[in-house]
Amino acid sequence: MIKIVCAPFHSWEEIYSTSASFLSSYGQAGWDGSLDGTYRVSRDFSSRFNLNSAPGAQALVNAIVEAGPNAEYLYRMTGGADPQNSNGSGPDYIEDTSDSCVIRVEFKGSNWLHKNGPRTGGRGITGEVYGLGFTVSGYAYDGAIGVVEEGQFPFGLSKTPKVVNPNGTWTLQQFTAFSDKATYGSHIVPGSHSTFPDGPHESSRQIDGGTFVWSDFPGQAKHGYTGWPDLTAYEGDWDFAVKAISGNQQCEVKFHARMTLQNGNWEVNWWRKP
């Protein structure tokens, strides 16, 4: 089954839950369920197809194949046939409250970009990612969010303070660090990075006065260099800190995530850090 989500600017509206069905012969596009999933598309693209007819549904499937995984107007958010299993454990959410603010990290449910929790084939900044989805939300009791310290990719040590409200007094921050080893067939890629600014960019955040929410999906890229097989094994330890801060007032959540891929099983366990 293919589900289409239309994307006008930053709000997502589900316009079709299912399309008409058609029979795909062995070897043809979509025969094995590898194209099943939820796709985010532009309205101009979706308007080309009559998804209430079998020919229209088949035309959409063919267009997905032609567009490829990196099309700006169409990409898969979730789903697809994948030999990997996803599991893990941890609290549903971790929260910090004070007299001035509240901040929460949720690992269950979903947001406007992705599902939370351990997942394979999710969408990250580098394409398809095996990782952990989470949503950060909260609010300041007094005052508005003024600055978001956006992170730089790839893993820059610098940050870009983005003014979202010149009258705001609060700043949003996220910091990340990791140490890992990824295996793509016979290719072993060790990696690590000390703590770096990793705040959300505009496409992954929503701010209204003193209320905020942002999403993240950190993890390891499914695809390696050209000619390499897909990710076959992985071990990684990740540390995160998210905070809202204004002078000597702040709310902060710190947590650790242990990510592994072994024998086709993707597992993430997470817990709060003091």
N, C-alpha and C positions, 0 to 999 in steps of 0.2 A: 504494500500500500504506500502511496505517495501522498504526503500532506503538504499543502502550499500555504506559506505565510507571507502576506504582502507587506512591503516595507515602505510606507511614506515617511520620509525623514526619520525620526527616532522613535516613532510609535509603531507597534506591530499589530496588525489586524489579521486574524485568521479568516480567510475568505472561502476556503474549501477544506472540508475535513477528509473527504475521499473523492476520488475521481471515478469516472466510468471504468469498467474493467475490460481487459482484452487478453487474449491468449498469446503468450510469447513463446516461440519455439526454442528448443535447445540451442544455446549459443547466441541467440539474439539478445539485444539490450534488455536488461532487467529480468532475464529468465531465471536467475539464481537468487533473486531478492537483494542483490548487491546495491541496487539503486533505491531500495525502500528507505523511507525516512521522512523527516520534516525539512523542507527547503525554504529559505528566505529569498524572495524575489522582488524585483521592481514591478510596479503596476503596468508599465509599458510592456514588459516581458510577458506577464501573466495574461494580458488582454489578447494575446495572439492565439490563445488556445481555447477551444470549447471543451472544458473538462467534463461536461455532461455526456459526451459522446465517446465511443471507443476510439475512433480515428484521432480525435483531439487528445485523448489520454496517451495514445501511442506516439503522437507527434511530440508531446511534452517529454516523454521518456527519451526519445531520440535527441531532443534539444539538450537535455541534461548531459548526455554523453558527449555531444558536440561542444558544449560550453566548457567542459572540464572542471576540475576542482577549484580553480582560482578565479572564476568569473566574478566580476564586481556585481553583476545584476542577478546572479543566482549562485547560492552555495548551500550545501547541506549542513543543517544545524545539528541534527541528531539522526540516528538510525543507520541502516545498512547492514547487510550480512557481514558478520565479523566473527572469526573463530575464537576471539577472546571473551572471557567472562570477567565481569567487573564486580568486585565486592570489597568489603572493608567495614570498619566500625569506628565510632567516635560519637561525641555528643551531637544532638540535633542542632544546637546552637551554643555559642559562647558569647557572653554579654558582660559589659562593664557599665555601671551607672554611677553618677555622682550628683551633687546638688546643681550642677550646671549643664550636664549633658548625658546622653545615652548612646552607646555604640554596640552593635550586635553583628556577629558573623554567623550566617546560617548555612548549614551543609545539607539540608533536606529541601525538597520542593524545587522551585525553578524561578527564574527571572525572565526578563524580556529577551535575553540573548541565549540562555542555555539552561539545562538542568543542573542542579547542584549535586554534589557527591562524586564518588569515583566513577569515571566513565572512560571508555575507549572510543576513539574516533570523534572526539569533541572538536570544537573549533577554537584554536588559539591564535596568537599573533603570528605564528610561523606556519599556520595551516592546520592539518589534522593533528591532534594531540591526544596522547594518553595522559590523563591527569585527574585533578580534583577541582570540581566546580564549587564556588562559594559566592555568597551574596553578602555584602556589607551594607548596613543601614543604621540610621540613627537620627538624632536631632539635638540641637542646642536649645535650652530653655529660653535664653535671652540672646539676642543678636542673630545675625545671618552668617552663612558661609561666605567668606570673602575670597579665599585662595585655595586652589587645589595644586598640590605639588606633584605634577605629572612626572612619571618616570621616563627614561629614555631607553630606546632599544637600539642595538643589543646590549643590555645590561650596563648602561653607562653609569658612572659614578656621580654624574651630575643630575640635577633635577631642573624642571622648568616650572617656576611658580606661575600658574595661570589664574589671573584675576577673573572671577566669575561675578563678583559684586563689589564695586569700589567702596561701598559703605559697610561691607561685612567685616566682622572681627574674628571669625573662626577660620582655621586652616585644616584641610584634610590631608592626611599622609598615609602612605603604605610603604613598608620596607620589607625586603625579601633577601634571603640568603639560601644557598643550596650547595650540596656536595653529592655527586652522583657518578654512575657508570652505566652507559648505554651500550647495548650490543646489537649490531645489525649483521646477522649472519656471522662471518668470521672477523668482522670489524668491531673493535672495542674502542669506545670513545669515553674516556674519563673527563669529568668536568667539575668545576667548583667556582663559587663566587662569594666573596665576603658581602656583607650587608650593603645593599644598594637601594636608592629611591625607586619605588615601583608604583607610584600613585596612578589613579585611573585617568585615562584620556576621555575626551568628550563623548565618544561613541559608547562608552561603557559606564557612564554615570548619569544620574539625574539629580538635580538640586533645585529646591524650592524654598527660598528663605533660609531658615535654619535646619530644614529637613534634607536628608541626603540618602542616596542609595547608589552603590556601584557593584559591578560584577567582575569576577576574575576566573580564569581557568588555566592555572599553571600546570606544567608537566613536561613530558618529553615528546618531541616530534615523532610521529609514526613513520614518516619517510626519511631515509638518510640521503646521502649524496646519490647522484645519478648512477645507476648501475648496481647500487646496493639493494639487498632485500629489505623488507620492512623490519621494524623493531622486533627483535626476538627475545631480548631479556633486558631487565633494567633494575637498578637499585638506586634509590635517591632519598636523601634526607633534606627537608625543606623547613625553613623557619620564616614566619610571617609576623609582622606587627602592623596593626591598623589603628589610627588614632584621629581624634578631633581635638584640636588644641587652640586655646586663646589665652595668651599670657601664661599665668600660673594655673589656669584651669584646663583640665583635659580628661578625656576618656580614652582608654586604650585596651585592646585585646591582643594578646600574643598567643600563637599556637604553632605546633609542630606537626608536620605530615611526613609519614614514612611511606614511600611509594615503591612497589615492586611489580615486576612482570616475570613470572616463572611458569614454565610449562603451559603457556597460553592463558594464564590466569593473572589478570590485572587486579592488584589489591592496594588499597590506601587505608591507612589507619591514622587518625589524627587526635590530638589532645591539647588541652590548654597548657600554656607555659606561665610560670609566675612572672 
